[in-house]
Amino acid sequence: MSGLLANVDMRTRLAGHNRLELLLFRLSGKQLFGINVFKVQEVIQCPPLTAVPKSNRIIRGIANMRGKTIPVMDLSMAIGGPPQPQVEGRFVVVTEYNCSTQGFLVNGVDRIVNMNWEEILPPPRGTGRGHYLTAVTRVDEKLVEIIDVEKVLVEAIGSRDTVSGELLESVGKGDATELPQHVLVADDSSVARNQIKRTLDQLGVSCTLARDGREALEQLQAWADEEGAAVTERIFMVISDVEMPEMDGYTFTTSVRADPRFKDLYILLHTSLSGVFNNAMVEKVGADEFIAKFQPDILAGAVLKQMKTWKEQRA
């Protein structure tokens, strides 16, 4: 298992070409689940865990890894399945989401597969609101379910979605009347879309929500086709996730930049992926800025900065 994720850095060449690699694993039974390799730091056999009194029931304990303490969550329980009967012999997928590190207890790890984002599809309609899927795909004719980890983390450890009073005080009434108060948001996670919307609501900014890059691109094209004015007169920025089914955020940005009608559109990549790699990709694909999820003040600050810039450009 120690060699499973060797040379992961070499896989970054897939990004920007609408491709990804999934780590496949099982929780209970034969059902396969997947997680983007970019989110994974390592996979280890479950170490000894220390129980945490009064913690969420899905947190099986905390583990000390190389001097750092991380929570280990039973991913099967988190999505409504049965708990792992024991931790001995199980594996922990150590991940980084939203600038935090945590481990997910799984029954077994299968392999890594190389895929195109076009093969990653949204959950079937009619699945309902209570599901924990952000996407589905097929590998060797077997269904693979991709879990909405952001939803799991919000339910397990919570999240802050209130913009600080200092930032809210900086929103002047004059700015609010002179700026276009609309943003296009693209994110496949319903939890993430709602988090972004709540932040924008506090700033007095409305938004159109898209579930992936393809839907966002089609919305931009529809606006451009139906209006004589530039799209930047309707919206002052786009906030896009990177990991999305059908079309990821990098490919979405590249496609937007290829259309001269959108050459001045400000694109903020907002993702749970982190690291220096993303900053390099921002420049490569033509995005304007990258920030990590989910810190409402940082997101609000980026939105307010672009609002100010938009106004100054038109002064």
MARVO-999531 format. One record per residue (C-alpha): residue number from 0; residue in one letter; chain; x, y, z. Coordinates in Angstrom, 3 decimals. Layout:
atom pos:NUM | code:A | unit:A | u:X | v:Y | w:Z
...
***
This chain:
atom pos:0 | code:M | unit:A | u:0.000 | v:0.000 | w:0.000
atom pos:1 | code:S | unit:A | u:2.920 | v:2.350 | w:0.705
atom pos:2 | code:G | unit:A | u:3.759 | v:2.460 | w:-2.998
atom pos:3 | code:L | unit:A | u:0.191 | v:3.019 | w:-4.174
atom pos:4 | code:L | unit:A | u:0.459 | v:6.799 | w:-4.268
atom pos:5 | code:A | unit:A | u:4.123 | v:7.080 | w:-5.232
atom pos:6 | code:N | unit:A | u:4.954 | v:9.881 | w:-7.661
atom pos:7 | code:V | unit:A | u:1.511 | v:11.495 | w:-7.354
atom pos:8 | code:D | unit:A | u:3.057 | v:14.828 | w:-8.309
atom pos:9 | code:M | unit:A | u:3.658 | v:13.505 | w:-11.814
atom pos:10 | code:R | unit:A | u:-0.089 | v:13.109 | w:-12.234
atom pos:11 | code:T | unit:A | u:-0.657 | v:16.860 | w:-12.094
atom pos:12 | code:R | unit:A | u:-0.068 | v:16.928 | w:-15.849
atom pos:13 | code:L | unit:A | u:-3.601 | v:15.517 | w:-16.220
atom pos:14 | code:A | unit:A | u:-5.140 | v:18.699 | w:-14.862
atom pos:15 | code:G | unit:A | u:-6.037 | v:21.255 | w:-17.477
atom pos:16 | code:H | unit:A | u:-6.913 | v:18.465 | w:-19.909
atom pos:17 | code:N | unit:A | u:-10.237 | v:17.612 | w:-18.240
atom pos:18 | code:R | unit:A | u:-8.712 | v:14.480 | w:-16.720
atom pos:19 | code:L | unit:A | u:-8.291 | v:13.145 | w:-13.204
atom pos:20 | code:E | unit:A | u:-7.278 | v:10.047 | w:-11.306
atom pos:21 | code:L | unit:A | u:-9.577 | v:8.356 | w:-8.822
atom pos:22 | code:L | unit:A | u:-8.551 | v:6.265 | w:-5.853
atom pos:23 | code:L | unit:A | u:-11.132 | v:3.462 | w:-5.659
atom pos:24 | code:F | unit:A | u:-12.092 | v:1.945 | w:-2.304
atom pos:25 | code:R | unit:A | u:-14.822 | v:-0.020 | w:-0.541
atom pos:26 | code:L | unit:A | u:-16.690 | v:0.748 | w:2.653
atom pos:27 | code:S | unit:A | u:-18.810 | v:-2.355 | w:3.117
atom pos:28 | code:G | unit:A | u:-19.929 | v:-4.919 | w:0.613
atom pos:29 | code:K | unit:A | u:-18.890 | v:-4.773 | w:-3.032
atom pos:30 | code:Q | unit:A | u:-19.876 | v:-1.184 | w:-3.867
atom pos:31 | code:L | unit:A | u:-16.949 | v:0.886 | w:-5.178
atom pos:32 | code:F | unit:A | u:-16.404 | v:4.501 | w:-4.137
atom pos:33 | code:G | unit:A | u:-13.936 | v:7.038 | w:-5.489
atom pos:34 | code:I | unit:A | u:-11.945 | v:10.060 | w:-4.384
atom pos:35 | code:N | unit:A | u:-9.692 | v:12.345 | w:-6.434
atom pos:36 | code:V | unit:A | u:-6.032 | v:11.424 | w:-5.959
atom pos:37 | code:F | unit:A | u:-5.183 | v:15.123 | w:-5.580
atom pos:38 | code:K | unit:A | u:-7.079 | v:15.111 | w:-2.286
atom pos:39 | code:V | unit:A | u:-5.117 | v:12.142 | w:-0.930
atom pos:40 | code:Q | unit:A | u:-1.893 | v:12.517 | w:1.021
atom pos:41 | code:E | unit:A | u:-1.394 | v:8.831 | w:1.754
atom pos:42 | code:V | unit:A | u:-3.134 | v:5.546 | w:2.500
atom pos:43 | code:I | unit:A | u:-2.109 | v:3.656 | w:5.645
atom pos:44 | code:Q | unit:A | u:-3.282 | v:0.773 | w:7.750
atom pos:45 | code:C | unit:A | u:-5.373 | v:2.146 | w:10.579
atom pos:46 | code:P | unit:A | u:-3.116 | v:3.158 | w:13.483
atom pos:47 | code:P | unit:A | u:-4.188 | v:3.032 | w:17.143
atom pos:48 | code:L | unit:A | u:-6.986 | v:5.533 | w:17.742
atom pos:49 | code:T | unit:A | u:-7.731 | v:7.605 | w:20.832
atom pos:50 | code:A | unit:A | u:-11.412 | v:8.165 | w:21.542
atom pos:51 | code:V | unit:A | u:-12.659 | v:11.756 | w:21.806
atom pos:52 | code:P | unit:A | u:-15.484 | v:12.203 | w:24.351
atom pos:53 | code:K | unit:A | u:-18.626 | v:13.945 | w:23.042
atom pos:54 | code:S | unit:A | u:-17.342 | v:14.044 | w:19.460
atom pos:55 | code:N | unit:A | u:-19.560 | v:13.329 | w:16.480
atom pos:56 | code:R | unit:A | u:-20.425 | v:9.650 | w:16.350
atom pos:57 | code:I | unit:A | u:-18.722 | v:9.131 | w:12.979
atom pos:58 | code:I | unit:A | u:-15.356 | v:10.164 | w:14.438
atom pos:59 | code:R | unit:A | u:-13.853 | v:6.865 | w:15.557
atom pos:60 | code:G | unit:A | u:-10.965 | v:8.619 | w:17.252
atom pos:61 | code:I | unit:A | u:-7.865 | v:10.674 | w:16.647
atom pos:62 | code:A | unit:A | u:-4.516 | v:9.419 | w:15.396
atom pos:63 | code:N | unit:A | u:-1.037 | v:10.829 | w:15.853
atom pos:64 | code:M | unit:A | u:0.706 | v:10.878 | w:12.510
atom pos:65 | code:R | unit:A | u:4.241 | v:12.238 | w:12.298
atom pos:66 | code:G | unit:A | u:3.620 | v:14.559 | w:15.204
atom pos:67 | code:K | unit:A | u:0.273 | v:15.784 | w:13.892
atom pos:68 | code:T | unit:A | u:-3.094 | v:14.807 | w:15.364
atom pos:69 | code:I | unit:A | u:-5.916 | v:14.155 | w:12.882
atom pos:70 | code:P | unit:A | u:-9.513 | v:12.963 | w:13.288
atom pos:71 | code:V | unit:A | u:-10.364 | v:9.608 | w:11.721
atom pos:72 | code:M | unit:A | u:-13.945 | v:9.359 | w:10.469
atom pos:73 | code:D | unit:A | u:-15.901 | v:6.233 | w:9.656
atom pos:74 | code:L | unit:A | u:-16.923 | v:7.090 | w:6.106
atom pos:75 | code:S | unit:A | u:-19.513 | v:4.314 | w:5.951
atom pos:76 | code:M | unit:A | u:-21.338 | v:5.719 | w:8.983
atom pos:77 | code:A | unit:A | u:-21.018 | v:9.244 | w:7.595
atom pos:78 | code:I | unit:A | u:-23.122 | v:8.392 | w:4.548
atom pos:79 | code:G | unit:A | u:-25.732 | v:6.407 | w:6.463
atom pos:80 | code:G | unit:A | u:-24.203 | v:2.943 | w:6.182
atom pos:81 | code:P | unit:A | u:-23.182 | v:0.483 | w:8.890
atom pos:82 | code:P | unit:A | u:-20.116 | v:1.264 | w:11.007
atom pos:83 | code:Q | unit:A | u:-16.886 | v:-0.619 | w:10.497
atom pos:84 | code:P | unit:A | u:-17.100 | v:-3.414 | w:13.100
atom pos:85 | code:Q | unit:A | u:-13.454 | v:-2.914 | w:13.994
atom pos:86 | code:V | unit:A | u:-10.568 | v:-0.683 | w:12.989
atom pos:87 | code:E | unit:A | u:-7.876 | v:-3.352 | w:13.070
atom pos:88 | code:G | unit:A | u:-6.988 | v:-4.409 | w:9.552
atom pos:89 | code:R | unit:A | u:-8.849 | v:-1.473 | w:8.008
atom pos:90 | code:F | unit:A | u:-7.256 | v:1.392 | w:6.088
atom pos:91 | code:V | unit:A | u:-7.221 | v:5.149 | w:6.557
atom pos:92 | code:V | unit:A | u:-7.252 | v:7.458 | w:3.523
atom pos:93 | code:V | unit:A | u:-5.504 | v:10.613 | w:4.731
atom pos:94 | code:T | unit:A | u:-6.857 | v:13.617 | w:2.840
atom pos:95 | code:E | unit:A | u:-6.626 | v:17.381 | w:2.714
atom pos:96 | code:Y | unit:A | u:-9.869 | v:19.298 | w:2.216
atom pos:97 | code:N | unit:A | u:-10.438 | v:22.996 | w:2.718
atom pos:98 | code:C | unit:A | u:-6.993 | v:23.513 | w:4.300
atom pos:99 | code:S | unit:A | u:-7.561 | v:20.794 | w:6.911
atom pos:100 | code:T | unit:A | u:-6.261 | v:17.235 | w:7.180
atom pos:101 | code:Q | unit:A | u:-8.414 | v:14.288 | w:8.188
atom pos:102 | code:G | unit:A | u:-8.522 | v:10.549 | w:7.740
atom pos:103 | code:F | unit:A | u:-11.376 | v:8.416 | w:6.430
atom pos:104 | code:L | unit:A | u:-11.680 | v:4.862 | w:7.669
atom pos:105 | code:V | unit:A | u:-12.412 | v:2.467 | w:4.786
atom pos:106 | code:N | unit:A | u:-12.682 | v:-1.289 | w:4.518
atom pos:107 | code:G | unit:A | u:-10.251 | v:-1.720 | w:1.645
atom pos:108 | code:V | unit:A | u:-8.498 | v:0.155 | w:-1.145
atom pos:109 | code:D | unit:A | u:-8.761 | v:-1.150 | w:-4.696
atom pos:110 | code:R | unit:A | u:-6.610 | v:0.823 | w:-7.152
atom pos:111 | code:I | unit:A | u:-6.098 | v:4.124 | w:-8.976
atom pos:112 | code:V | unit:A | u:-7.788 | v:4.722 | w:-12.334
atom pos:113 | code:N | unit:A | u:-7.153 | v:7.440 | w:-14.905
atom pos:114 | code:M | unit:A | u:-10.359 | v:9.022 | w:-16.218
atom pos:115 | code:N | unit:A | u:-11.781 | v:11.912 | w:-18.198
atom pos:116 | code:W | unit:A | u:-14.062 | v:14.335 | w:-16.360
atom pos:117 | code:E | unit:A | u:-16.614 | v:13.802 | w:-19.141
atom pos:118 | code:E | unit:A | u:-16.981 | v:10.253 | w:-17.804
atom pos:119 | code:I | unit:A | u:-17.838 | v:11.629 | w:-14.352
atom pos:120 | code:L | unit:A | u:-21.569 | v:12.350 | w:-14.296
atom pos:121 | code:P | unit:A | u:-23.900 | v:14.099 | w:-11.827
atom pos:122 | code:P | unit:A | u:-26.015 | v:11.813 | w:-9.607
atom pos:123 | code:P | unit:A | u:-29.175 | v:10.591 | w:-11.341
atom pos:124 | code:R | unit:A | u:-32.152 | v:12.902 | w:-10.978
atom pos:125 | code:G | unit:A | u:-34.593 | v:11.635 | w:-8.410
atom pos:126 | code:T | unit:A | u:-31.861 | v:10.583 | w:-6.018
atom pos:127 | code:G | unit:A | u:-33.328 | v:12.981 | w:-3.452
atom pos:128 | code:R | unit:A | u:-31.763 | v:15.593 | w:-1.209
atom pos:129 | code:G | unit:A | u:-30.545 | v:13.224 | w:1.471
atom pos:130 | code:H | unit:A | u:-27.900 | v:11.465 | w:-0.609
atom pos:131 | code:Y | unit:A | u:-24.155 | v:11.908 | w:-0.196
atom pos:132 | code:L | unit:A | u:-23.133 | v:11.655 | w:-3.843
atom pos:133 | code:T | unit:A | u:-21.479 | v:14.415 | w:-5.778
atom pos:134 | code:A | unit:A | u:-21.010 | v:12.308 | w:-8.932
atom pos:135 | code:V | unit:A | u:-21.046 | v:8.788 | w:-10.364
atom pos:136 | code:T | unit:A | u:-19.055 | v:6.957 | w:-13.023
atom pos:137 | code:R | unit:A | u:-18.381 | v:3.447 | w:-14.302
atom pos:138 | code:V | unit:A | u:-15.132 | v:1.492 | w:-14.198
atom pos:139 | code:D | unit:A | u:-14.977 | v:-1.926 | w:-15.868
atom pos:140 | code:E | unit:A | u:-18.786 | v:-1.834 | w:-16.104
atom pos:141 | code:K | unit:A | u:-19.064 | v:-1.332 | w:-12.348
atom pos:142 | code:L | unit:A | u:-20.769 | v:1.703 | w:-10.820
atom pos:143 | code:V | unit:A | u:-18.464 | v:3.968 | w:-8.810
atom pos:144 | code:E | unit:A | u:-20.021 | v:6.475 | w:-6.419
atom pos:145 | code:I | unit:A | u:-18.099 | v:9.669 | w:-5.633
atom pos:146 | code:I | unit:A | u:-18.972 | v:10.962 | w:-2.186
atom pos:147 | code:D | unit:A | u:-19.704 | v:14.605 | w:-1.406
atom pos:148 | code:V | unit:A | u:-16.956 | v:14.839 | w:1.197
atom pos:149 | code:E | unit:A | u:-17.670 | v:18.510 | w:1.826
atom pos:150 | code:K | unit:A | u:-21.151 | v:17.543 | w:3.020
atom pos:151 | code:V | unit:A | u:-19.664 | v:14.857 | w:5.278
atom pos:152 | code:L | unit:A | u:-17.219 | v:17.320 | w:6.829
atom pos:153 | code:V | unit:A | u:-19.852 | v:19.995 | w:7.410
atom pos:154 | code:E | unit:A | u:-22.083 | v:17.492 | w:9.207
atom pos:155 | code:A | unit:A | u:-19.213 | v:16.020 | w:11.228
atom pos:156 | code:I | unit:A | u:-17.255 | v:19.090 | w:12.305
atom pos:157 | code:G | unit:A | u:-19.360 | v:22.029 | w:11.131
atom pos:158 | code:S | unit:A | u:-18.313 | v:25.128 | w:9.239
atom pos:159 | code:R | unit:A | u:-18.479 | v:28.865 | w:9.705
atom pos:160 | code:D | unit:A | u:-20.446 | v:30.665 | w:7.011
atom pos:161 | code:T | unit:A | u:-20.824 | v:34.104 | w:8.568
atom pos:162 | code:V | unit:A | u:-18.818 | v:36.989 | w:7.157
atom pos:163 | code:S | unit:A | u:-17.103 | v:39.067 | w:9.843
atom pos:164 | code:G | unit:A | u:-18.633 | v:42.379 | w:10.856
atom pos:165 | code:E | unit:A | u:-15.534 | v:44.302 | w:9.782
atom pos:166 | code:L | unit:A | u:-15.879 | v:43.128 | w:6.203
atom pos:167 | code:L | unit:A | u:-19.603 | v:43.780 | w:6.113
atom pos:168 | code:E | unit:A | u:-19.023 | v:47.330 | w:7.322
atom pos:169 | code:S | unit:A | u:-16.715 | v:47.895 | w:4.355
atom pos:170 | code:V | unit:A | u:-19.580 | v:47.356 | w:1.914
atom pos:171 | code:G | unit:A | u:-20.677 | v:50.898 | w:1.132
atom pos:172 | code:K | unit:A | u:-24.185 | v:51.738 | w:-0.009
atom pos:173 | code:G | unit:A | u:-22.788 | v:53.756 | w:-2.879
atom pos:174 | code:D | unit:A | u:-20.929 | v:50.750 | w:-4.223
atom pos:175 | code:A | unit:A | u:-24.043 | v:48.619 | w:-3.982
atom pos:176 | code:T | unit:A | u:-26.006 | v:50.924 | w:-6.287
atom pos:177 | code:E | unit:A | u:-23.296 | v:51.332 | w:-8.901
atom pos:178 | code:L | unit:A | u:-22.052 | v:47.771 | w:-9.296
atom pos:179 | code:P | unit:A | u:-23.649 | v:44.817 | w:-11.088
atom pos:180 | code:Q | unit:A | u:-24.893 | v:42.751 | w:-8.179
atom pos:181 | code:H | unit:A | u:-24.687 | v:39.345 | w:-9.797
atom pos:182 | code:V | unit:A | u:-22.170 | v:36.483 | w:-9.873
atom pos:183 | code:L | unit:A | u:-22.112 | v:33.146 | w:-11.697
atom pos:184 | code:V | unit:A | u:-21.223 | v:30.253 | w:-9.366
atom pos:185 | code:A | unit:A | u:-20.194 | v:26.791 | w:-10.586
atom pos:186 | code:D | unit:A | u:-19.831 | v:23.944 | w:-8.077
atom pos:187 | code:D | unit:A | u:-20.975 | v:20.327 | w:-8.102
atom pos:188 | code:S | unit:A | u:-21.463 | v:20.133 | w:-4.328
atom pos:189 | code:S | unit:A | u:-24.838 | v:21.381 | w:-3.112
atom pos:190 | code:V | unit:A | u:-23.242 | v:22.147 | w:0.259
atom pos:191 | code:A | unit:A | u:-20.552 | v:24.280 | w:-1.374
atom pos:192 | code:R | unit:A | u:-23.072 | v:26.101 | w:-3.572
atom pos:193 | code:N | unit:A | u:-25.149 | v:26.971 | w:-0.513
atom pos:194 | code:Q | unit:A | u:-22.074 | v:28.128 | w:1.408
atom pos:195 | code:I | unit:A | u:-21.086 | v:30.462 | w:-1.401
atom pos:196 | code:K | unit:A | u:-24.642 | v:31.732 | w:-1.802
atom pos:197 | code:R | unit:A | u:-24.904 | v:32.544 | w:1.931
atom pos:198 | code:T | unit:A | u:-21.665 | v:34.509 | w:1.746
atom pos:199 | code:L | unit:A | u:-22.841 | v:36.453 | w:-1.306
atom pos:200 | code:D | unit:A | u:-26.232 | v:37.101 | w:0.304
atom pos:201 | code:Q | unit:A | u:-24.488 | v:38.800 | w:3.228
atom pos:202 | code:L | unit:A | u:-22.713 | v:41.103 | w:0.752
atom pos:203 | code:G | unit:A | u:-25.961 | v:41.952 | w:-1.047
atom pos:204 | code:V | unit:A | u:-24.845 | v:40.082 | w:-4.167
atom pos:205 | code:S | unit:A | u:-27.205 | v:37.747 | w:-6.034
atom pos:206 | code:C | unit:A | u:-26.016 | v:34.759 | w:-8.038
atom pos:207 | code:T | unit:A | u:-26.853 | v:32.185 | w:-10.666
atom pos:208 | code:L | unit:A | u:-25.884 | v:28.644 | w:-9.620
atom pos:209 | code:A | unit:A | u:-24.501 | v:26.018 | w:-11.991
atom pos:210 | code:R | unit:A | u:-23.737 | v:22.390 | w:-11.100
atom pos:211 | code:D | unit:A | u:-20.617 | v:22.014 | w:-13.253
atom pos:212 | code:G | unit:A | u:-18.350 | v:23.758 | w:-15.726
atom pos:213 | code:R | unit:A | u:-20.353 | v:22.747 | w:-18.781
atom pos:214 | code:E | unit:A | u:-23.579 | v:24.153 | w:-17.345
atom pos:215 | code:A | unit:A | u:-21.759 | v:27.377 | w:-16.389
atom pos:216 | code:L | unit:A | u:-20.260 | v:27.731 | w:-19.867
atom pos:217 | code:E | unit:A | u:-23.643 | v:27.193 | w:-21.509
atom pos:218 | code:Q | unit:A | u:-25.132 | v:29.861 | w:-19.233
atom pos:219 | code:L | unit:A | u:-22.458 | v:32.372 | w:-20.235
atom pos:220 | code:Q | unit:A | u:-22.987 | v:31.582 | w:-23.909
atom pos:221 | code:A | unit:A | u:-26.757 | v:31.995 | w:-23.539
atom pos:222 | code:W | unit:A | u:-26.322 | v:35.389 | w:-21.895
atom pos:223 | code:A | unit:A | u:-23.906 | v:36.496 | w:-24.617
atom pos:224 | code:D | unit:A | u:-26.256 | v:35.335 | w:-27.389
atom pos:225 | code:E | unit:A | u:-29.343 | v:37.043 | w:-25.993
atom pos:226 | code:E | unit:A | u:-27.823 | v:40.392 | w:-25.071
atom pos:227 | code:G | unit:A | u:-26.090 | v:43.021 | w:-27.111
atom pos:228 | code:A | unit:A | u:-24.021 | v:44.223 | w:-24.169
atom pos:229 | code:A | unit:A | u:-20.982 | v:42.390 | w:-22.846
atom pos:230 | code:V | unit:A | u:-21.553 | v:39.667 | w:-20.245
atom pos:231 | code:T | unit:A | u:-19.510 | v:41.760 | w:-17.815
atom pos:232 | code:E | unit:A | u:-22.413 | v:44.204 | w:-17.743
atom pos:233 | code:R | unit:A | u:-24.589 | v:41.441 | w:-16.264
atom pos:234 | code:I | unit:A | u:-22.079 | v:39.795 | w:-13.903
atom pos:235 | code:F | unit:A | u:-18.842 | v:41.091 | w:-12.457
atom pos:236 | code:M | unit:A | u:-17.163 | v:37.734 | w:-11.800
atom pos:237 | code:V | unit:A | u:-17.391 | v:33.941 | w:-11.930
atom pos:238 | code:I | unit:A | u:-16.665 | v:31.747 | w:-8.897
atom pos:239 | code:S | unit:A | u:-15.831 | v:28.224 | w:-10.029
atom pos:240 | code:D | unit:A | u:-14.890 | v:24.993 | w:-8.312
atom pos:241 | code:V | unit:A | u:-12.113 | v:22.933 | w:-9.920
atom pos:242 | code:E | unit:A | u:-13.391 | v:19.374 | w:-9.431
atom pos:243 | code:M | unit:A | u:-16.682 | v:19.023 | w:-11.303
atom pos:244 | code:P | unit:A | u:-18.282 | v:16.287 | w:-13.413
atom pos:245 | code:E | unit:A | u:-18.406 | v:16.582 | w:-17.203
atom pos:246 | code:M | unit:A | u:-16.176 | v:19.699 | w:-17.299
atom pos:247 | code:D | unit:A | u:-13.728 | v:20.661 | w:-14.566
atom pos:248 | code:G | unit:A | u:-12.863 | v:24.199 | w:-13.542
atom pos:249 | code:Y | unit:A | u:-9.576 | v:24.301 | w:-15.444
atom pos:250 | code:T | unit:A | u:-11.201 | v:23.223 | w:-18.709
atom pos:251 | code:F | unit:A | u:-14.100 | v:25.599 | w:-18.073
atom pos:252 | code:T | unit:A | u:-11.669 | v:28.501 | w:-17.651
atom pos:253 | code:T | unit:A | u:-9.746 | v:27.554 | w:-20.793
atom pos:254 | code:S | unit:A | u:-13.015 | v:27.392 | w:-22.751
atom pos:255 | code:V | unit:A | u:-14.129 | v:30.794 | w:-21.453
atom pos:256 | code:R | unit:A | u:-10.827 | v:32.392 | w:-22.398
atom pos:257 | code:A | unit:A | u:-11.091 | v:30.928 | w:-25.900
atom pos:258 | code:D | unit:A | u:-14.255 | v:32.999 | w:-26.507
atom pos:259 | code:P | unit:A | u:-13.418 | v:36.668 | w:-27.211
atom pos:260 | code:R | unit:A | u:-16.796 | v:37.705 | w:-25.770
atom pos:261 | code:F | unit:A | u:-15.530 | v:36.744 | w:-22.310
atom pos:262 | code:K | unit:A | u:-11.979 | v:38.074 | w:-22.512
atom pos:263 | code:D | unit:A | u:-12.524 | v:40.556 | w:-19.653
atom pos:264 | code:L | unit:A | u:-14.531 | v:38.234 | w:-17.397
atom pos:265 | code:Y | unit:A | u:-12.963 | v:37.801 | w:-13.955
atom pos:266 | code:I | unit:A | u:-12.671 | v:34.127 | w:-12.938
atom pos:267 | code:L | unit:A | u:-11.998 | v:33.054 | w:-9.360
atom pos:268 | code:L | unit:A | u:-11.180 | v:29.380 | w:-8.821
atom pos:269 | code:H | unit:A | u:-12.507 | v:28.326 | w:-5.412
atom pos:270 | code:T | unit:A | u:-11.616 | v:24.772 | w:-4.486
atom pos:271 | code:S | unit:A | u:-10.888 | v:22.307 | w:-1.709
atom pos:272 | code:L | unit:A | u:-7.764 | v:21.325 | w:-3.643
atom pos:273 | code:S | unit:A | u:-4.780 | v:23.208 | w:-2.290
atom pos:274 | code:G | unit:A | u:-1.085 | v:23.648 | w:-2.851
atom pos:275 | code:V | unit:A | u:1.390 | v:25.503 | w:-5.052
atom pos:276 | code:F | unit:A | u:0.245 | v:23.452 | w:-8.042
atom pos:277 | code:N | unit:A | u:-3.086 | v:25.271 | w:-8.189
atom pos:278 | code:N | unit:A | u:-1.434 | v:28.672 | w:-8.274
atom pos:279 | code:A | unit:A | u:0.554 | v:27.541 | w:-11.310
atom pos:280 | code:M | unit:A | u:-2.590 | v:26.228 | w:-12.980
atom pos:281 | code:V | unit:A | u:-4.344 | v:29.582 | w:-12.462
atom pos:282 | code:E | unit:A | u:-1.792 | v:31.214 | w:-14.734
atom pos:283 | code:K | unit:A | u:-1.745 | v:28.326 | w:-17.199
atom pos:284 | code:V | unit:A | u:-5.481 | v:28.256 | w:-17.882
atom pos:285 | code:G | unit:A | u:-6.062 | v:32.008 | w:-17.638
atom pos:286 | code:A | unit:A | u:-7.948 | v:32.330 | w:-14.344
atom pos:287 | code:D | unit:A | u:-7.475 | v:35.503 | w:-12.314
atom pos:288 | code:E | unit:A | u:-7.222 | v:34.135 | w:-8.786
atom pos:289 | code:F | unit:A | u:-7.282 | v:30.957 | w:-6.714
atom pos:290 | code:I | unit:A | u:-8.473 | v:30.601 | w:-3.121
atom pos:291 | code:A | unit:A | u:-9.030 | v:27.504 | w:-0.994
atom pos:292 | code:K | unit:A | u:-12.422 | v:26.532 | w:0.458
atom pos:293 | code:F | unit:A | u:-14.156 | v:27.345 | w:2.676
atom pos:294 | code:Q | unit:A | u:-13.335 | v:30.514 | w:4.551
atom pos:295 | code:P | unit:A | u:-16.140 | v:33.055 | w:4.220
atom pos:296 | code:D | unit:A | u:-13.995 | v:36.090 | w:4.993
atom pos:297 | code:I | unit:A | u:-11.433 | v:35.149 | w:2.329
atom pos:298 | code:L | unit:A | u:-14.162 | v:34.554 | w:-0.242
atom pos:299 | code:A | unit:A | u:-15.978 | v:37.757 | w:0.729
atom pos:300 | code:G | unit:A | u:-12.714 | v:39.690 | w:0.538
atom pos:301 | code:A | unit:A | u:-12.044 | v:38.394 | w:-2.979
atom pos:302 | code:V | unit:A | u:-15.555 | v:39.349 | w:-4.089
atom pos:303 | code:L | unit:A | u:-15.313 | v:42.824 | w:-2.572
atom pos:304 | code:K | unit:A | u:-11.913 | v:43.385 | w:-4.174
atom pos:305 | code:Q | unit:A | u:-13.285 | v:42.571 | w:-7.612
atom pos:306 | code:M | unit:A | u:-16.348 | v:44.762 | w:-7.010
atom pos:307 | code:K | unit:A | u:-14.029 | v:47.670 | w:-6.264
atom pos:308 | code:T | unit:A | u:-11.863 | v:46.958 | w:-9.299
atom pos:309 | code:W | unit:A | u:-14.903 | v:46.753 | w:-11.587
atom pos:310 | code:K | unit:A | u:-16.077 | v:50.152 | w:-10.354
atom pos:311 | code:E | unit:A | u:-12.645 | v:51.776 | w:-10.790
atom pos:312 | code:Q | unit:A | u:-12.369 | v:50.466 | w:-14.357
atom pos:313 | code:R | unit:A | u:-15.612 | v:52.210 | w:-15.221
atom pos:314 | code:A | unit:A | u:-15.023 | v:55.440 | w:-13.348
***
